[in-house]
């Protein structure tokens, strides 16, 4: 099963732990520039398939995800709901999910020109 590859303790150190830093420079994957989503060097995970049957839109999908997340960070101020602590504990469902889902308060960022005009 493809999902089992991502849980192999021989490939991943502490595979059940949520560690996004493993994909950053110097992580156990050899850094962001060293991590291979295509499976052409080694197969550690296959989010888009591998080899001849790899998804032809994977490059575009990753690019759009980066832009989407960048725009969420750029256009909104993110805060935890008052009185609600951020809890990163996990539970296993179809995938690993947060045991207590994150409750976030989003508010549109006010541009500097709008701030000056309102004073």
C-alpha positions in Angstrom: 0.0 0.0 0.0 1.3 3.4 -0.9 0.4 5.0 2.4 2.5 2.4 4.3 5.6 3.7 2.6 5.3 7.0 4.5 5.1 5.1 7.8 8.2 2.9 7.3 10.5 3.4 10.3 13.4 2.1 8.2 13.0 5.1 5.9 11.6 7.8 8.2 12.8 8.6 11.7 9.8 8.6 14.0 7.3 8.3 11.1 4.2 8.8 13.1 5.3 12.2 14.4 4.3 15.4 12.6 7.6 16.9 11.7 7.4 19.2 8.7 11.0 20.3 9.4 12.2 17.0 8.0 11.6 18.5 4.6 13.6 21.7 5.3 17.3 22.2 4.6 19.4 19.8 6.7 16.4 17.6 7.6 16.4 13.8 7.2 15.4 14.2 3.6 18.5 16.1 2.6 16.9 19.4 2.5 14.2 21.0 0.4 16.4 21.0 -2.7 17.4 17.4 -2.0 13.9 16.0 -1.5 12.5 14.1 -4.5 8.7 14.1 -5.0 9.0 12.4 -8.3 10.7 9.2 -7.1 13.4 9.4 -9.8 16.3 9.1 -7.3 14.7 7.1 -4.4 11.1 6.4 -3.4 10.3 7.6 0.1 6.8 8.7 -0.7 4.6 9.0 -3.8 2.1 11.8 -3.5 1.8 12.0 -7.4 2.8 8.5 -8.3 6.3 7.7 -9.8 7.9 6.7 -13.0 5.9 6.6 -16.2 2.6 6.8 -14.4 3.4 10.0 -12.5 0.8 12.7 -12.6 1.6 15.1 -15.5 0.2 18.0 -13.5 2.3 17.5 -10.4 4.6 20.5 -11.1 1.7 22.8 -11.6 -0.1 21.4 -8.5 2.9 22.1 -6.3 3.3 25.6 -7.8 -0.4 26.4 -7.2 -0.2 25.1 -3.6 2.8 27.4 -2.9 0.9 30.4 -4.3 -2.2 29.6 -2.4 -0.5 29.3 1.0 1.6 32.4 0.3 -1.6 34.4 -0.5 -3.3 33.2 2.7 -0.3 34.4 4.7 0.0 37.6 2.8 -3.7 38.7 2.8 -4.8 37.6 6.3 -3.8 38.0 9.9 -3.9 34.6 11.6 -4.6 34.4 15.3 -5.8 31.6 17.6 -9.3 32.0 18.9 -9.2 33.8 22.3 -9.0 31.3 25.2 -8.2 28.4 22.9 -4.6 27.1 23.0 -3.1 25.5 19.9 -2.8 21.8 20.5 -0.6 19.8 18.0 -1.5 16.3 19.3 -2.5 13.9 16.6 -4.8 10.9 15.9 -4.9 8.4 13.1 -7.9 8.4 10.8 -7.6 7.9 7.0 -4.6 10.1 7.4 -3.0 11.6 10.5 -5.1 14.6 11.7 -5.1 16.9 14.6 -6.8 15.5 17.7 -8.3 18.9 18.5 -8.8 20.8 15.2 -7.2 24.2 15.0 -9.6 27.1 15.6 -8.2 30.2 13.8 -9.5 33.7 13.6 -8.7 35.3 10.2 -9.0 38.9 9.5 -8.0 40.7 6.3 -4.8 42.6 6.5 -5.3 46.4 6.2 -3.0 48.0 3.7 -0.8 50.9 4.8 -2.6 53.2 2.4 -5.9 52.4 3.9 -4.6 53.0 7.4 -3.3 56.4 6.5 -6.5 57.4 4.8 -8.6 56.5 7.8 -6.7 58.7 10.3 
